[in-house]
Amino acid sequence: MSESTAESRALNGYTYTTEPVEARIGPHRFAFPANYYDDQIGPAIGGGVGLTLMWPGLQAAPPGTRPTRSMADHYRAISVSIDYVDKVPISELLQRMASTEATTEDGAIERTNPRRRLDLRTPGTPQFGLIPYAIDETRMEAYAQAYSKQRGEALARNPRTEKEWYVARSGDDELTTFIRCDQPLNGLNGLVIEGERLVPDDAPEVASCTHDVVDIPDSLSMTIRYPRVLLKDWRAIEDAVRATMARYRIRTVATVNSSGTI
């Protein structure tokens, strides 16, 4: 796609363009081309910022194609939500997501739920450069018994709806990527890759992934959503999101006055 600001398309009385539209995310400013936004117009009312990248190129769709997007294009649309984080240390955000420490009280039975704690799950064989973490069934049985004893009722559980967890870590073992995916149904993801197309298979629904990363220097969190069949491309997707944000970040340039001070 050309990113010429002259590129446009008129549809239903509105002209969609690739003109830059400013977005403020916390103290940071970005000038994403309009067609990168979810609605191909600009930030949401209230300031929420959501972008859409199209697989496999991982760029924005041409302007004006969002209102008439085909189901085939809907399948390959990757959504990105960007938020400024100032209530908790950004460096701890992914670990908080992968634990119950911050959302439960000491002694609460929910704090020992193996489904919601990375440290109570079991690491498996790496896939696509990610480490999968499965629910530990021995811990799950102990949790169910403790839950029943404390609450006086059996723990409700539907293993089919429990998420698969995948993580990547830095060299110093800090979480850098946290991904939760729907399970395949009988080995089917709902979509298969055929060249540059995503085509439905025989599953009744499309399995998806929620992929969380952070930008520590700018205190930004990015939540990326895409079909599970694209999990193999997680690193390229993550890199494309970071590159897009870096490319369209508005950098403030300090000025020097006549006295030589900034």
N, C-alpha and C positions, 0 to 999 in steps of 0.2 A: 504494500500500500504506500502510495506517495503521501508524505506528510506536508505537502504544500498547503499553506494556509488559504490558497485560492480554491481548494477542493471543496465542493459543496453539493448538496442535493436538496431540492425542494419537495416537500411531502405534506399533504393536508394543510397547506397554508403556512408551514414553518420551514425555514431553511436551515438544514443541518450542515455544519462546517467542521473543519479541522482547526479553526481558530483557537488559540490558547484561552482557557478560562481559569481564573485564579481560584484556588482552594486554600483555605486556612485550616491547618490541623495543629491544634495547640498553638505554639508560637511560630510554627513553621509555615511557609508559603510555597505553593506549587503552582505551576502554570501548565496543567495537562491540556493537550488538545481536546476539544469538546467531545470528539468521538470515542475517547477513552472512558468517559464516564458511563455508568450503567445505562442512563437514559439518553446518552449521546448529546446531552445538553450542558450539564454542569453539576456541581454538588447538590445534594438534597437540601430541601428547606430545613433550616436548623443547623446546617453545616456538616452533616454526615458525608463522608467521602467513600464512594464505591466505584471501582473500576472494573472493566471487563476486557480480558485478553482472549483472543481466539486461538485455539489449538489448530494446527501444529505450529504456526508461525509465531505464536505468543505475542502478537501485536493487536492493536485495536482493529475493529471491523471498519470498513468504509463508512463515512458519515451517512446517516439516514437509513441505515439498514436495520436498526433495532426494532422499529414498529412492525416491520414485515418479515422478521427473522423466521426462517423455516425451522422445522423440528430438527433437521440435520444440523443446522447451525446452532440451535439451542443446545444440543448435546455437547458441542465442542466449545461452548462459552465457559470461560473460567472467571469466576467472580472474586474480587479482592475488596475486603473492607479494611480501612486504615483508621486507626485511633491513636490519639495521644494519651499516654499513661502518666499520670502524676500522683495517683493515690497510693501506689505501692512502688517499690524499686523495680525498674524495668528489667534489671538483670535477674530478678526472682520470679518474673511473671510465668514463664513456661513451667517452672517447677511447681508453682502454686496451682496451675491448671492440672498438673499430673499428680495432685495430692489432695487430701481432705483436711490438711492441717489448718488452712486458713478459713475454712468454711464450716468447721464443726468445733464443738467445745470439748475440753478435756473430759474423757470418760464416756463421750457419746458413742453409741454403737456404730454410727455411720462412719466414724473415724477409722474403723478397721475393715471397711468394705473393700475387698480385693479388686472389685471391678473398677474402682475409682482411684486406686493408688498404684503408681508405677513401681514403688519399692515392694509392693506385695504381689506383683505379677512376676512371671517367669520369662527371662530372655530366651530367645530362640536363635536359629541360624539366620545370619544377615541376609536380607533381600534388597536388591536395588541400592545397596549402600545404606540401608536402614536396618535397625535392630527391631524385630517384632517382639512384643511382650504379651504373652498369653495369660489369661486368668488362671491362677493356681487353684485347682479344684480342691485340694486338701484344705487350703486356707478358706476357700469358699464354703466348704462344708462346716468348718468351725465357726465361720461368721454366721451362717444360717442358723446354727444351733444357738449361738449366743443371742442372735436377734430374736428368735422364737422365745427364749427364756425371758428376755427383758421386755418384749412387747406383748407376749401372750398370744401371738399368732404366727403362722408360718410365713417365712420370707417369700414374697412374690418374685418369681424369676422366669424370664423368657430368654433362654440362651440365644435364640435366633436373633434377637434384637441387640445383643451385647456387641459393643464395638471392638474391632481389632485396633491395637495400638502399635505405632511405630515411632521410633525416635532416632535422631542423629545427635552426636555429641562433638564437642570441640576437643582439641588435644589435651586440655586440662579437665576433661570429663564433664563439662557443663553442658546442659541441654541447649541445643541450637535449633532443633526442629522437633515439633510434636504433631503427629498426624493420627487422627482417629477415623477409621473407615467402617462402613457397613460390611457385613459379611456377604460373600457370594452365596447364591442360592443354588445348591447342587452344582457348584463349580462355575456358575454363570454370574457375570457381573451386570447383566442387563444390556451391555453394549460390547461390541467387538471392534477392533481396529481393522479397517480395510483400506490400505493406502493412506490417504489423508482424510478419510471419512470415519465417523463412528456410526456403526450400524446396529440396530437392536438385535439381540439374540432371543432365546426362548424364555428368558426370565420374566416374571410378571412386573418387575420394577427395576429401576436403575440404581445400583449401589453407588454411593458417593463417598468422598473423603473430605474432612475438614482439616486443614493444614495451617498450623500456627507457627509464626516466626516473629522475631523482634529486631528492631534497629536500636541497639543500646545507646549509641551516642546521641540520637535524637529523641529517645524515649517514645518510640512508635511501635505499635503492634500491628501485624498484618495477619488477617484471617483469610485464607484462600480456600475456595470450594471448587471441586471438579469431580467428574465421574471416576469411580474407582479404577476403571480400566486404564486410566492415565497415571496411576501411582508410579509406574516405572519411570515416568518423566518428572518426578517430583523435584529433582535438583534443577533441571532446566526451567521448570515453572517458577521455582523460588528465585533463581538467578534473574529471570526475566522481570519479576516483580521488583526486585531490588534495583535492577538497572533502570526500569521505568521511573521509579521514584527519584533516583539520582539524576537522571537526565532532565527531569522537569522541575527539580528543586530550584527555587529562586534564592540565590545566595546574596546575602547582605554584604555590601562592600563598604568597609570603614573609610571615612574621609578624613583628611588631615586639614586643620584650619591654618590660618596664617601664622599662628604662634608655634606651629609644629606639633600640637597635641591632637589626639584623636577625638 
